[in-house]
Amino acid sequence: MEKLNLNPQLVFDFFAEICKIPHGSKNEAQISRFLQDFGNRLGLVTIADELGNVLIKKPATAGYENRKTVILQSHMDMVCDKRKDVEHDFLTDPIRLVVDGDWLKADGTTLGADNGIGVAAAMAVLADDTLVHGPVNCLFTIDEETGLTGAQALNGDMLDGDILLNLDSEDEGEIFIGCAGGVCTYADYRFIWERIAGDMFYMRADISNLVGGHSGDDINKGRANANKLLNRFLCRIAEKYEFYLCDISGGSMHNVIPREASAVFAVQSSDKESIRVEFNIFAAEVRNEFATTEPDMKLVLQSTDPVSRVIDKDTTSKLLKSLHALYNGVYAMSQDVEGLVETSSNFASVRVEDNTVKVVTSQRSSIESARDDIAATVSAAFALGGAKVVTKGHYPGWKPNVNSQILKVACEQHKQLFGVDAKIKAIHAGLECGLFLEKAPHLDMISFGPTMRGVHSPDERLSIASTERFWHHLVAILANVPEK
């Protein structure tokens, strides 16, 4: 096993092993097999379903047999994103780890601490025979990041326990007791390829080096959305000049705030200098607007090679206008929990495939009716632009239970260990907990984890010191689980 020489040693050693195995969403076969082999090597009951979800059961320590059964749950997939200048194949290459002071990072890619560190902590519980605990079942699910399909298809029999500790939160010292539900809304703009003649000049606009981040956790931080900025500029010039859109692309995953976007377009040669001036003015405006949150924003307009065809003008006009009207960002704040985002939408990605411009968005809300309303709002903008719209992938939120027995235990142990009260919160991000409650309504659940920043982006980093505190807290909770 590769050694990182970080504490807790066992947790970080297992995390280093996980980072060697490609495990992006929809590509979990290797990591699922790795976990199955791990459980079998330990001689523990190991179960895998046909999707690749894995359950490993560890018996209670002697004298703890009458404690309630705890399910330690984490997801095995990671968001795959990298900087443009980084050579990395997420289907084959290991994540290259970098220690930078208190932070563990990756070399130009996402780290996968979301949720690899939760997987590693559960593995450490399974492997460490010095710990004391009641019966522990470790559940590792697939494909949390792109639709929670592992949790959705999970057989309720695999939720064989009384308490579920979700290890997929990102602020150590905070215990989460609720989360948002969500849905994705997709739009297809079908168009006709056309050829143009005349003295045309071809240009490419690029927006890059944005902070990006998690479309739930970071949606309220005032960060720019590359897709929205790019479309804003394109609308601006399309209103003033003869304009032909050749290509447009931006963003990646539905749950990532897009950091980069680009478009290729054609204009009259006589307008090129005026458009350069327009771009410089636009760049100055948005740099000023986002001076605090996007200090490294990069905006480039350059000439490019001619292309043989362009998107028809009618579709271009409807596309740009409807994307301009598309709601993006925080839609409503909670009326019950101060500072909590209730409802939001993320303009996640846009790209041309064959003769269709495909747009992906995601909506979140802690209130089901509000989730459906923001999805309908987004759908309306698409429909007005003539797009074919599909909304799918609904998943439920997790209603807080302030009377949770395991919450009381977790709070007591945090106070004893660290001398301060843990913060009790709900989260705007989506967790699998709502789906588990649908299948096993009796479960008593909380979510917690070590501190991470920049999740879902190449800036993702994990606090080493907080990981050690998280581990001690987890061990203390397991040792103090109530009796049945």
Secondary structure, 3 states (H helix, E strand, C coil): CCCCCCCCHHHHHHHHHHHCCCCECCCCHHHHHHHHHHHHHCCCEEEECCCCCEEEEECCCCCCCCECCEEEEEECCECCCECCCCCCCCCCCCCCEEEECCEEEECCECCCHHHHHHHHHHHHHHHCCCCCCCCEEEEEECCCCCCCHHHHHCCHHHCCCCEEEECCCCCCCEEEEEECEEEEEEEEEECCEECCCCCEEEEEEEEECCCCCECCCCCCCCCCCHHHHHHHHHHHHHHHCCEEEEEEEECCCCCECCCCEEEEEEEEHHHHHHHHHHHHHHHHHHHHHCCCCCCCCEEEEEECCCCCCEECHHHHHHHHHHHHHCCCEEEEECCCCCCCEEEEEEEEEEEEECCEEEEEEEEEECCHHHHHHHHHHHHHHHHHCCCEEEEEEEECCECCCCCCHHHHHHHHHHHHHHCCCCEEEEECCCCCHHHHHHHCCCCEEEECCCCEECCCCCCCEEEHHHHHHHHHHHHHHHHCCCEC
